[in-house]
């Protein structure tokens, strides 16, 4: 029992301290341990080994030994911190316990940034079996920002050769590789102002080490003569029939010997098998393309297509490809891919996107990696599973995120489209740390253009096999310089012509490619739900809004208490602001003003948290529903943002602890394929069918109540909808005509032929709408001239619920089944369901609720469940908890 309790507490503490670092060892290791032992793999010919384990780091300052000494097998030294790679320097120090948890309070400010201004050493040892391969290379997929390297006492590369955070570096080892133990030393130099590095813009503080380190995988590649690299598969789908697809297989094929070689390429894709012979001159390096003209088997009949979430199944295929010389395998590659066709189009409303011939409404969120680039595989899957659960189909990466390819693998598997490309931090002087002009950003010299073009090539080659990646963003807020854009486009035509590049995510007109036909006109601060329907100039529901959202989304109470020291829980102070964004978004002032004006000034932390989830839900539902209802004028919207790099108050559907907030469930409901919603602009209730099947024999049912739960309107009508169809169910007269009340509830449902509820939605509406101050709109918000009055929600008559719940243990964790019954005459408003750990008291996350923040009408009964993965419990016992705006709180 004592052992179990220690394990529980240790895991909870490690989760709090290290967050995403907990996939690596949680045991503190003494900094003085010498980096001589290695847990690395033993290598054999014709294989690739990832050098993940057995590394150690230390600052170069104060170390007299150089690379020649440090890279000797068996080297002993002091002050080294054991780690794994990939890792940034700071992530390794946090994992080891040398740096205090940077995610809580202002601990991040207490970290001495000066120690990261100078280089740091990375060192590892690995073993290679005899016989040695004919050819061996070290491949570094990400170094921030440059490095000098030694292997077995010999210098192999310098900082000028390995420069650029988004470059891939391949270093031939020649005769330096040894049978038995090998030692590698890498001196990493930090990014400097003006470098095109990794960054977080205004989303959160910058890590003190500026993400310095070996932040992506290091591989040892060996072949026996002919190598296969950069293998990829692209598809051309027959449209509109979808009855066949033509595949093209590409690879970089190299002969590393001094004599001609003939290699037989042997490939297998499911039941498809093929061979192709290629003869290479001595030392030849060739880009090979195999099309159906050379390999007829590459025409796939009745292909299983890859579809985005809610449009079909994200089917995947697997290619095994080997190069055999004289009957022996010289090299091989394994590649997962999807068969799908991507296109874009522009009409009078803007740019839209087409997958497999079907126009897609982009429903997305902005992704960011963990502050220390320390996301582990489980945490990544938890989040991509959230994206699917949210009924989103897209994540936009402002940057090429991911320390491994796991993020993209998961997006492939869950059917999530990925917009990948450069970050705006290279386009603004204050983020780049060097002059940048207002049209083309900070990339202007020939050397810089060469660097970023090579960087783009490396990223595209790295990720192009992923069917989830649908667009390359070659600019963010600005356009690339015309000459640079020409280079980008020529490069993409060569290495990946299957995806449409986007020159900028903002309203721009390029002299190379014309209008972007997308927009980035805000808002980024709170706006009322009506904004998205009535705005026709900025961020409203027309065209494709590539990043926008209703501003701050403070998390639920438990997360606020977890990120802030107790003495700063209330009132809102500078500690809260520290966990906001930066620049214009440095505090909650704008959000708090709207919250107080519409819902009433919070009386304390608990009251603030309850009202915040109300505001979060209302605002987020308005945005996503507006873009859904206004299709096809609306092409897509990307909520800024989906997640957070650390615990904060801004731009998130779930927080860094993976706890969903009210906005999460608003987004989940608003993006359901079968949906019914209220159009604030036209005062219409609209039914939506975004499924591929027609809806027949259904009923639309709309009811309106006042704050005392008196039924003011009850209307039903038959409903039929074609695929991708929308239909106005009814127009709602001004509510004051129904009764004089401070607040109203509109309940809209779709009921199937049996009377079961197929879709539902509930709105709390004021007697008078918010009034926007459009003439004074700024780039980040349209202010409100007069706020709606929803303070009546705090005066609702109390409601009592009959609630039962059970926990069911499954192979993957727990499922909580909750039954909510409202026996009274008052509606039970905005009931929050949660599960906490019995020892820590922390909100259990990730957790996948069917629905949450639910409202029950008088006499209504609801059944709701949630899936809890085993790792979310961290060994604790789950405890159920519920509360509502007018429902008494129940505590475990």
Secondary structure, DSSP 8 states (H G I E B T S, - for coil): -HHHHHHHHHHHHHHHHHGGGGGS--S---TT--TT-----EE-SSEEEE--SSEEEEESTT----HHHHTSTT---SS-EEE-SSEEHHHHHHHHTSS--TTSTTGGGGS-GGGGSS-EEEEEEEEE-SS--SEEEEEES-EESEEEEEETTEEEE-TTTSB-TT--EEEE-TT---SEEEEEEEEEE---TT------TTSS---TTTT-EE-S-EEEEEESSEEEEEEEEEEEE-TTT--EEEEEEEEEEEE-SSS-EEEEEEEEETTEEEEEEEEE-TT-EEEEEE-TTT-GGGEEES---B--TTTS-B--EEEEEEEEETTEEEEEEEEEE----EEEEEETTEEEEEETTEEE-EEEEEE---TTS---HHHHHHHHHHHHHTT--EEEEEB---SSSHHHHHHHHHT-EEEEE--GGGSSHHHHSS--BTTTBT--SHHHHHHHHHHHHHHHHHHTT-TTEEEEES-SSS---HHHHHHHHHHHHHH-TTSEEES-SSS-EETTTEE---B-----S---TTHHHH--SSSSSSEEEEEE--SB----HHHHHHHS-GGGSSS--HHHHHTS-SGGGSSSHHHHHHHHHHH----SHHHHHHHHHHHHHHHHHHHHHHHHHTTTTEEEEEES-S--SSS-SBS-SB-TT--B-HHHHHHHHHT-SEEEEEETTTTEEEEEE-SSS-EEEEEEEEEEEETT--EEEEEEEEEEE-TTEEEEEEE---GGGT---SEEEEEEEEE-TTS-EEEEEEEEEESS--EE-GGG-BTTB--EEE----GGGGG---B--EEEEEEEEETTEEEEEEEEE--SSS-EEEEEEEEEETTT--B--S-EES--SEEE-TT-EEEEEEEEEHHHHTT--EEEEEEETTEEEE--
